Amino acid sequence: MKQLFLFLFITPFAMAQATFVPIEKERLDTWLTEAKENGEVDIKQLEKLDAEYADVLTTPASTNRIFDYGRILTIALQPGLASASEKELSGAGQKIIDEAEKAYRNAISNCDCHGRANIMLGLLYNQQGKYYISEPYLEKGLELEEGGEDWMIAANQYLLAGAYTYNTAEEKYVKVYELFKKYAKTVTKDAAYYQKMAGLYVSYYE
């Protein structure tokens, strides 16, 4: 879809911001209905999805609103994405994920330093088994505060991609593994999960 541009005479940055045009709501709802029939949708997320859709329509040049829209689409499709690396999504499910990817890419094009958008795009690729193309996006996420919540998500997904692409001996992956292992012992959120993952990575990175 051809990009539109906001002609706001506020700052040069604002003028460069590309607006985001989500898929028509009627089509999105049709995809969601079809994906629900295939057990791919978390119906508890649909109210939040409606709200994020309305927000991105209201502020189509807001990088954070665009990111939030892509994120809620990804969250809503978790039942399907949980096994997407082994079982292909339905046609409707894949269209929803393509819409999420479009949102993340738009957010990144507006702000390449948007660490969370890069992380979520990398995670989305990993969940689909596209480990070979997630690396650069997750590396952007690793530029965030080391050991922080977002960094831990990026590191975990990065190490997962490294294991699946047989890059476990590569220095940059080993470095992230050592840091991940250290921070898994001190994080306050999802500590048990990260410690479990650190234990699983031992056989790959040591």
Buried (B, 14 or more C-beta within 10 A) or exposed (E): EEEEEEEEEEEEEEEEBBBBBBBEEEEBBBBBEBBBEBEBBBEEBBEBBBEBBEBBBEEBBBBBBBBBBBBBBBBBBBBBBEEBBEEEBBEBBBBBBBBBBBBBBBBBBBBEEBBBBBBBBBBBBBBBEBBEEBBEBBBBBBEBEEBBEBBBBBBBBBBBBBBBBEBBEEEEBBEBBEBBBEBBEEBEEBBEEBBEBBEEBEEBBE
